[in-house]
Structure formats: structure tokens, C-alpha cells
């Protein structure tokens, strides 16, 4: 959760008493479960409330005045606002690990996928299957690839194929134009030298190491090392654009919350363009912790009726990307949050074990 939202949560906590909290919790839970506006008489009949419907009605009116609830025009009941959902997520949720069957499903799905790309796709698929919301994954930047080895193959006099092999088994190829003579034997020697020098570094770190080496007194280097460093500099000049993988966008059509055709069209346009979603997921990656964006807290959906729950994944201390779900604001946060968190943990382990 962004820092500003944390301070907001503290401010909100100070203005709500225990009874207001319990009524707000009940309204949110009832609305998530049924999708229907919640009335005071319905709440008063619950076994965990020992007060009259008039008392509950008064508390609900106070919560509406404070901005936690609102009353739809066509109903006497009330529904949570974005502010109400925010307080519910920050202060009223009791989270537990996903059930054993769901944990096993996530673990088996990610362990059965072979390469890194397949595991990223599977993470989105399993989240969609379990939550019935859209699963979303922000892939690692190409420059975040942890190197295991660099190899070179001579194609013709002025062309060399660079092969970057990541620690996770991912392979990236790039054809280099070279303006200096280099033999196949020199390419093998360059590969061995660079693989030892740069192993376990991310591509974005590799370029800093290379330029640092090149800026030193070149008299101390022989021609072969200088060629090797130039080849490595060209090979690691990669595009740093991440990709957004989305699984299950059709799930929005199953939700009564998106019965309005124009709202669905606007949402699908945002999903197709992916620019705002990429920026949102990148914020999660930079924050290095789970983030929950409810409704209008992000500008992802112009309709303001979508929530995004996402958390980073990575290997060791390195954050590689983000995994999460996109769904209606009326989603089961208590269930979805642990599923997203556990999937990120399993995905991180699966990428480390490749």
C-alpha cells in the first residue's frame, strides 16, 4: 500500500469506534457475498449483533456521512465506497494462508511448467482459475536477466551472434555488427573471459561493469580483452521494456458489476492498451511490497470500479516483476490477497530452482 494510503488508514482508524467498525465490516462482507445493497434490518437480524435495527441504521447513517458507505438511488440499503473498502482491507481483515488444496494446485502448476516464460504464464492462469478474476503478470525486464554465460558465434566477416544465457535458463540472442577483425578462437576466449567476469550479474549491472573496465588504462589490457569487452557492451544493449501478461479478461463479463456495456468497453480498452496497467504494476515492483489499489485510487480504469491486488516476485534480493489479479471492487479481498501472496512466493522459488 502506498505511503499516502497508510497515513490515510491511520487517520480513518481514529474516527471509527468499535461499533462503527463492526457494522462496516458486516456491510462489506454482506455486499461482497450477495452483491445487493445492505439494509439495517438485515444486519440487525445477524446473530453477532445484539442491537436494534434503529441503532444499526444510525451507525450506517454515520458511516455514510463519513464517506465509508453510500446509498444507491434505487435502494434503501447501502454499499461500501472505495474509502470503505480501503478501511476494510487495512484495518478489518483477518488473513490466513490459502487452503491446502489451493496451495498444492499453485505449487504443482508452477513446478510442472518448464521454462521461465511458461511459469510466468502459469502464474496468471492459476490465479484466474482460483479467483475467477483476471490474472496479471509483469514480466522481468530483459536487462534484469541474471547472466550465467555469454557465447559468441561468427556469422560472417562483420557479423557475430551473441548468445546471453541466464541463470534461469532463459536465452536471448542478438546479432552484432563488428568493426574490428575477430577470429572464432578469439570469440571462444572472449566468451570464457566474460562468463567468468560477469556471471551472476544482471544485464543492467553488466554494462556498468564493462564500461568501468573499458575506462581503465587500456595499456594494461591486451587486444583480446578489449575486443571481448566491446562485444559484451554491444551484446547487452537490450531493450528494457517489460511485458504485461493477462489471463482471463473474459471473467469481467461474468460479473454483474459490469453489466453496463460502456463500462466493459472502457475497461477492455484499458486492458488492451496496457500502458496504465504497466505503470501501475511497475509502482508495485518499485515499492517492493504488496499493493492494493481500490477503484479510483488508480487511474487504470476510468470507470473507477476496478481493484488491482499485486505483489512483487523475484530471486533472492532481486525483484524481477509483479504478479496479481484485476477484478471488481466487490471482490473477496480476504480470499484473494493470500492467494496472490502465496503465488508470488511459489513463483519466486520456481524461478530460483530453474
N, C-alpha and C positions, 0 to 999 in steps of 0.2 A: 504494500500500500504506500503511495507517495507520502512524503513527509507532511505536506499540507493537509492530507486527509487524516493523518494521525492526530495532528493538533485539533482538527475539527471533531474527531471522535472524543477527545478529552473534553472539549467544550460541551458536546452533546451529553456526555455522561453526567456532567454536573447539573444539568437541568431536568433530568428524569429521576423520579423516585422509584422505589421498588414496585409499587403497583403499576405505574406507567410502563415500566419495563416489561412486566409480566403480560399486560394487555397488548403491548406492541408485539411481543414475541408470539402471542397467540394469534393475533391478526395476520402476521406474516406467514406463520405456519399454516393457518387455515386457508389463506389465499393461495399459497403455493400448491397446496393439496387439491383444492377444488376449482380454483380459477374464478370463483364467484365472490363478489363483494361481501364483506363480513359484517353482520349486524350484532348489536349489543345483546339482544335476546339469545341469539345462538351461542355467544360466548358465555353468557351467564349460566346457561344450562350445562356447561362443561363441569366435570367433577372437580377440577382443580381450582375453580372459582367459587368462593363462598360469600359472594356479594350479590346484590340485586342487579337487575338489568339496568336500572336507572343509574346506579353507581358506575357500572361499566360504560354506559352511554356518556356519562360526564367525563370519564377518563379519556374516552375516544375523541370527544369533542376537544379536550385539551391537547391531545396529540395532533389533531388536525390543525389546531391553531398554531402549534409549534412547527408544523411542516412535515411531520412524520407520516401522516395519513391524509388521504383526500377522498372526497365523496364523488363518485361518478354521477353524471346528471340523471341517469336512468334508474338509479337505485338508492335505497335508503341506507345501504351498507357502505362500508369504507374499504379502501385498498391502500397498500403501502406506497409511499412515494420513494424516489431514489434516496432521499435522506433517511427514510425509514428502513429501507434495505441496508443502507450503509451502517446504521447503528446496529441492526440485527447481526450483520457479518462481523463487525468489530467488537461488539460487547456481549452479545446474547448467544452466540453459537457455542455448542459443545462438540468438538470434533473428535472422531475416532478413526482408527485405521479402517480401510475398506474390509469387507468380509473376506474370509479365507478364499472362497471360490473366485471372487473377483481378483484378488491378488494373484492367485495361481493363473488365471486367464491372462493377465497382463504379463506375468513372467514367462509363460510358455509362448505367448505371441511374439514377444521381443527376442527370446532366445532362439526361436525357430527361424527367424529371419537371418539371412547370411551377411550381406554387406551393410555398411553404414546407411546407405540410401534406403535400403529395404527396412531397416529398423526404424528410421525416421517416419517412413510411410506407415508402418505398422502401429507406431505410437498414436498417430492421428486416427487410424481405423479403430483401434481398441477403445479409445476414448469416445468415439462416436457410437460404437456398439453399446457401451456400458451406460452412457448418459443420454443417448438419443439427441444430443446436440452436435453441432459441427466441431470436429476435432481439428486443431490447427497446430502446425509446427513451423517454427522459423529455423531454416537450415543454417549450419555453420557457414561463415564467410569462407570463400576459397583460401583467403590469406590466413585463416585460423588453423589450416591443416598442420598437424604436428608431423614433421618430417622424420622418416626412417632412413630414406636413401634417395639420392639423385643419380640418375643414369643418363648417359648421352649416346645417341646413335647417329653416325654420319649418314646423311641422305645424299648430298652431292657437295660440290666444292664449297658453296657458300650457305649451305643449309644443314642444321643439326636438330635432331629431335631430342628434346629434353623430357625426361620421364620423372615426375615427382611422385614418390611412393610414401604415403602417410603411415603413421604408426597403426592406424585403424584399418589399414589395407586399402584405403582409397587411393586411386591412381589418377593423376592429372598429366596430360600430355600437352606440349607446346612446341611448335616449330620455330626455331631461332634462325634469324639471318645473321651470319657472322662475317665480319670484315677483316679477319685475320686467318692465316693458314693454321689448320689444326688436323692432326692425324688421328686415325682410330685408336692407336696406342695412347696418344695423349688424352683422348676422351676417357679411356678406361682409368688412366691415372688421375685425371681430374675428378671422376666420379668417386674414386676411393678416398681422395683427399677431402672432398666436400662432404661426403657422407659422414666422415669422422668429425669434421669441424662443425657441422650443422645439425647433427642428429638430435632429436628431442626438442628442437626449436620450432615454433610456429613460423609459417612462411613470412608473416609480417615482421617477426623478430629476425628472421634470416637476413632480410635486406639490410637491416641496421648493422648486423654483424659484418656483412660483406663490405658495405661502404666504409665501415670503420677499418677493416683490413686494407682496403684499397687506398685510404687516405694516409696510411703509414708510409714511411720511407720505402719507396718501391725498390730501391737498390738492394734491400735485404731479401727480396723475393726473386726467384728465378722466373724465366718466361712462362714456364708451365703453370705455376701457381697463379700468375697474373691472368693467364688465359682462363683458368678454372674459375676464378672469382668473377671475371667478366661474363662467362657463360652462366654462372649461378645468378648473377644480377638480372640477366635477361630472362632466365627461366622462371624467376619468382616475381616477375612483374605481371601480376594477375589482377583480374577484375575482382573487387571486394564486395560485390553485390550478393546479398543473401536472397534466398527464395522463400516464399510462403506456400506451404503445402496445406490444403484444406480438404477434409474428408467429411462428407455428409451434409452438404449445404441443403439438400432436399428435406432435411429434418425440420426446417423452418415452415415448410408447407404443411407439416403435420400438427403445428401448434395453433390453437385457436387465437393466440395473441397476435398472429399475423394473418388474420382473415382479410384484412384490408389489402387490396391488390396493389395500390400505390406504395404502401409501406414495404411490401415484399419486393417490389421492383427497385425501390431505393436501396434496400439492404443488399440485394443481389448485385446492383451496380457497384456498391462499395466493396463487396467481396471480390468482384471481378477485377476492379482496378487495383486493389491490394495496397495502394500507396499508404493510405491512412492506417491500415492494419499493420503493415510492416513497421511504420513509425511507432505504433503502439507497442508492438512486441519488442522492438529494439529498446524502448524505455524500460521494459521488464528486464531485458538482458543486462542493461547498464546498471539497473538498481540491484541486481544480483539477489533478488528475493521475490517471493510470490507477490503478485499484484492482482487486485480485483477492481475492475472498472465497471461501475454500475450506471446504466443509462447515459445521461448527459455528462457524466464525469469525463467521458472521452468524446471526441468529435468523429469517431468511427462511423456511427450510424446517425444520419441526420434526423431520423425519427426519434432518437433518444430512448429506444425501448429495447436495447440490446445490452447484455452484460458480457464481459470478457474476463475469464479467470485464466491466468497464465503464470508459469514459473520457469526459471532457467534450468537448463541441464548442461552437463559438461563432464570433463575428465579431470579429476583432482581439483586443483585450484583454478583451472581454465574453464571459463564459461563459454560454451560453444553456440548455444541458441536458446530457443524458448519453446515450450510445449503447453497447450491449454485447450480450452473449449470456448465456443461462442454460442450463446443461447439467449432466450428471452430473459428480461429482468425477473420474471416469475419462474426462476429455476430453483431446484433444490440445492441450495448452497451447501447445506450440511453434508450432503452426499457427494456433490461434485468436487468440492475443494480437496478432500482427502484422495480422491481418485486421480486428480491432476498431479498432486504432490507425489503420490506413490509411483505414477507412471514416469515422472521425471527422474525419480531415484533409480528405477529399474532401467530406464533408457541410458542414464549416465553409466551405470555398471556395465550394461551390454556393450556400449561403445568402448569402454576401457578394456573389455575382455577380447575384443576382436584381434 
